[in-house]
Amino acid sequence: MAVSTNDLKNGMSLDLPEGLCTVIEFQHVKPGKGGAFVRTKLRNVRTGQVIERTYRADEKLEQAIIDKREMQYLYRDGQDYVFMDSVSYDQITVPPVALGGATNFLRETDSAVLQMFGDEIVGVDLPASVELTVTETEPGMQGDRVSGARKPATLETGYVVQVPLFVNTGDVIKVDTRSGDYLTRA
């Protein structure tokens, strides 16, 4: 579906010769002399590379339709992850490369929204925070009261996060899925 550069919005997906891109930022410029143009910052969805492009005003670009589907993570099949569509109950196998950093926060039976362009997974939407169990960490030392001191803790997904000294093995903690940081004890 063609869309005019005058109708661009932040977050819009475009199917360009450079690849599938999302609009990070755009600016409509009308100089005193000459025609108007649109200056854009685009992020390539597959590589993460940020590119800057300038288009004439009212130039047509191809808009990409991204289908967002609620899926439930079922289990790992070797290296791959198996998801089930919550509506049609179809199962799909997803390589870890397509999921990116989301693999650090997925547990069996967790839900995620997979962003699909055709049959290809181009992104994953997770909740803002998840609760995970600490499987391994050093015990906090008695008398060790340094303000803001941190220690590494391995979570049930295998992800390692820096936590305060009072967190012990077996504790359930909240982790921010966007930054990967410890938030609080649950």
C-alpha positions in Angstrom: 0.0 0.0 0.0 1.5 3.3 -1.1 1.6 6.2 1.4 2.6 9.8 0.9 5.7 11.2 2.7 3.3 13.9 3.9 1.4 11.2 5.9 4.5 9.7 7.7 4.2 9.0 11.4 6.7 7.9 14.0 6.6 4.1 14.3 5.2 3.5 10.8 6.7 0.6 8.9 8.0 1.0 5.3 9.0 -1.5 2.7 12.0 0.2 1.1 14.8 -1.0 -1.3 17.1 -0.8 1.8 14.8 -3.3 3.6 12.0 -3.2 6.1 12.3 0.1 8.1 10.4 1.9 10.8 10.2 5.7 11.0 12.1 6.9 14.1 11.8 10.6 13.3 10.6 12.8 10.4 10.6 16.5 9.7 8.6 18.4 7.0 10.8 21.2 5.7 9.5 24.1 3.6 12.5 26.3 2.6 11.9 29.8 1.4 13.1 28.9 -2.1 12.4 25.6 -3.9 10.0 22.7 -3.1 9.2 21.2 0.3 10.9 18.0 1.4 10.7 15.5 4.2 13.8 14.6 6.2 13.6 11.2 7.9 15.5 8.9 10.3 14.7 5.2 9.6 15.7 2.1 11.5 16.2 -1.1 9.5 14.2 -3.7 11.4 16.5 -6.7 10.5 19.9 -5.1 11.1 19.1 -2.3 13.6 21.0 0.2 11.4 19.7 3.8 11.5 19.7 5.5 8.1 18.8 9.1 7.2 16.9 9.8 3.9 15.4 12.9 2.4 12.3 12.6 0.2 10.4 15.2 -1.9 7.1 16.2 -0.4 4.2 14.1 -1.5 6.5 11.3 -2.8 5.0 7.8 -2.6 6.6 5.1 -0.4 5.5 1.5 0.1 4.0 1.0 3.6 4.6 -2.4 5.1 1.8 -4.1 7.0 3.0 -5.6 10.2 0.7 -8.3 11.6 0.9 -8.5 15.4 -0.2 -11.9 16.8 -0.5 -13.0 20.5 1.5 -16.2 20.8 2.3 -18.5 23.8 5.8 -19.9 24.2 5.5 -23.6 24.6 8.9 -25.2 24.7 12.4 -25.3 23.1 13.0 -27.7 20.2 16.8 -28.0 20.1 18.0 -24.4 19.5 14.5 -23.2 18.2 11.6 -21.9 20.2 8.0 -23.3 19.6 5.1 -20.8 19.9 1.4 -21.4 19.6 -1.0 -18.9 18.1 -3.6 -18.0 20.9 -6.4 -17.7 18.3 -5.9 -20.5 15.7 -3.7 -22.8 17.9 -1.2 -23.2 15.1 2.3 -23.9 16.2 5.3 -22.2 14.7 9.0 -22.8 15.2 11.1 -19.7 15.6 14.9 -19.5 15.5 16.5 -17.6 18.4 18.0 -14.9 15.9 14.4 -13.8 15.1 13.6 -13.3 18.8 16.8 -11.3 19.7 17.1 -10.3 23.3 13.6 -11.5 24.1 15.0 -15.0 24.7 16.5 -13.8 28.0 13.0 -13.2 29.5 10.8 -16.0 28.0 9.6 -18.9 30.2 7.4 -21.8 29.1 3.7 -20.8 28.9 4.6 -17.0 28.8 2.8 -14.9 26.2 4.4 -12.6 23.7 3.2 -10.6 20.8 5.1 -11.5 17.7 5.4 -8.9 14.9 5.2 -10.6 11.5 5.8 -9.3 8.0 4.4 -12.0 5.7 5.8 -15.2 7.2 8.9 -13.6 8.7 9.1 -12.5 12.4 10.6 -9.0 12.6 10.0 -8.2 16.3 8.7 -9.3 19.7 6.7 -7.3 22.1 7.1 -8.4 25.7 5.4 -6.9 28.9 7.4 -4.0 30.4 8.6 -6.3 33.2 8.7 -10.0 34.0 9.0 -11.9 37.3 11.8 -14.5 37.2 13.3 -16.8 39.9 17.0 -16.4 40.9 18.7 -19.8 40.4 22.2 -18.9 41.4 23.9 -16.1 43.3 26.4 -15.6 46.0 25.0 -15.2 49.5 25.1 -11.7 51.0 27.7 -11.3 53.6 26.7 -10.2 57.1 27.9 -6.7 57.8 28.3 -5.9 54.1 26.2 -2.7 54.0 27.8 -0.8 51.2 25.2 1.5 49.7 24.3 0.5 46.1 26.5 -2.6 46.1 25.6 -5.2 43.4 26.3 -8.8 42.7 25.6 -11.0 39.6 22.6 -13.4 39.8 21.7 -16.1 37.2 17.9 -16.3 36.5 15.9 -19.3 35.5 16.2 -18.4 31.8 20.0 -18.3 32.0 20.2 -14.5 31.9 22.6 -12.8 34.3 21.5 -9.6 36.0 23.1 -7.4 38.6 21.1 -7.4 41.9 21.4 -5.9 45.4 23.3 -7.8 48.0 20.1 -8.9 49.9 18.7 -11.0 47.0 19.3 -14.7 47.5 18.9 -17.9 45.5 15.2 -18.8 45.1 14.0 -15.2 45.3 11.6 -14.0 42.7 12.6 -10.7 41.2 11.1 -8.2 38.6 13.3 -7.5 35.6 12.8 -4.7 33.1 12.5 -6.3 29.6 13.6 -3.2 27.8 16.9 -2.6 29.6 17.4 -5.9 31.3 17.9 -4.3 34.7 16.7 -5.4 38.1 13.7 -3.5 39.3 12.5 -5.0 42.6 11.9 -8.2 44.6 8.5 -9.7 43.9 
